[in-house]
Amino acid sequence: MEIKSIINEYVTAKQILNPQNQAYVNVTEDPVFFDALSDLRASERKQLQEVGFLRRNEVADKIINNMQPWYETAGEGKDPVVK
């Protein structure tokens, strides 16, 4: 999936991978990245701040779940419109 590739490139470029285990991302080291997970409930957000890391696949899943859905409409004889 393209989104997971983008996330992996970002965490690599920002060097926020956990140095002891690169399957984990130190999400609190980058405020922009942490805010991408901001749809978490306050209690979950606080817990994440205390722990400070998530598995890569969990990060991608949370960001994808926080994204807005899109849809495509098409009229007869017209090109589809993606929104």
C-alpha positions as CSV (number, residue, x, y, z in Angstrom):
1,M,0.0,0.0,0.0
2,E,1.4,3.4,-0.9
3,I,0.5,5.1,2.4
4,K,2.6,2.6,4.3
5,S,5.5,3.3,2.0
6,I,5.2,7.0,2.6
7,I,5.0,6.5,6.4
8,N,8.1,4.3,6.3
9,E,10.0,6.9,4.2
10,Y,9.0,9.6,6.7
11,V,10.1,7.7,9.8
12,T,13.4,6.8,8.2
13,A,14.0,10.4,7.0
14,K,13.1,11.8,10.4
15,Q,15.2,9.1,12.2
16,I,12.4,8.3,14.6
17,L,12.8,4.5,14.4
18,N,13.6,2.9,17.8
19,P,17.3,2.2,17.7
20,Q,17.0,-1.0,19.7
21,N,14.2,-2.4,17.6
22,Q,13.4,-0.9,14.2
23,A,10.0,-2.5,14.1
24,Y,9.0,0.3,16.5
25,V,8.6,4.0,15.9
26,N,9.3,6.6,18.6
27,V,6.2,8.6,17.8
28,T,6.6,11.3,20.5
29,E,10.0,12.4,19.0
30,D,8.2,14.1,16.1
31,P,5.3,16.4,17.0
32,V,3.9,16.4,13.4
33,F,3.9,12.6,13.3
34,F,2.4,12.4,16.8
35,D,-0.4,14.8,15.7
36,A,-1.2,12.5,12.8
37,L,-2.3,10.1,15.5
38,S,-4.3,12.8,17.2
39,D,-7.7,11.1,16.7
40,L,-6.9,9.0,19.7
41,R,-9.0,9.5,22.8
42,A,-7.3,11.7,25.5
43,S,-6.6,8.7,27.7
44,E,-5.0,6.7,24.8
45,R,-3.0,9.8,23.8
46,K,-1.7,10.2,27.3
47,Q,-0.8,6.5,27.4
48,L,1.0,6.8,24.1
49,Q,3.0,9.7,25.4
50,E,4.1,7.7,28.4
51,V,5.1,4.7,26.3
52,G,6.5,6.8,23.5
53,F,6.5,4.2,20.7
54,L,4.3,2.0,18.6
55,R,4.9,-0.9,16.1
56,R,5.3,0.3,12.5
57,N,2.2,-1.5,11.4
58,E,0.1,0.0,14.3
59,V,1.2,3.5,13.3
60,A,0.2,3.0,9.7
61,D,-3.1,1.4,10.7
62,K,-3.9,4.4,13.1
63,I,-3.0,7.0,10.5
64,I,-5.1,5.2,7.8
65,N,-8.0,5.0,10.2
66,N,-7.8,8.7,10.9
67,M,-7.9,9.6,7.2
68,Q,-11.1,10.9,5.7
69,P,-12.9,8.6,3.3
70,W,-13.1,9.4,-0.4
71,Y,-15.7,8.5,-2.9
72,E,-16.3,8.6,-6.7
73,T,-19.4,9.7,-8.4
74,A,-20.2,9.2,-12.1
75,G,-23.2,10.3,-14.2
76,E,-24.2,8.4,-17.3
77,G,-22.0,9.4,-20.2
78,K,-19.8,11.6,-17.9
79,D,-16.3,11.1,-16.5
80,P,-16.2,10.0,-12.8
81,V,-15.4,12.7,-10.2
82,V,-13.3,11.7,-7.3
83,K,-13.9,13.6,-4.0
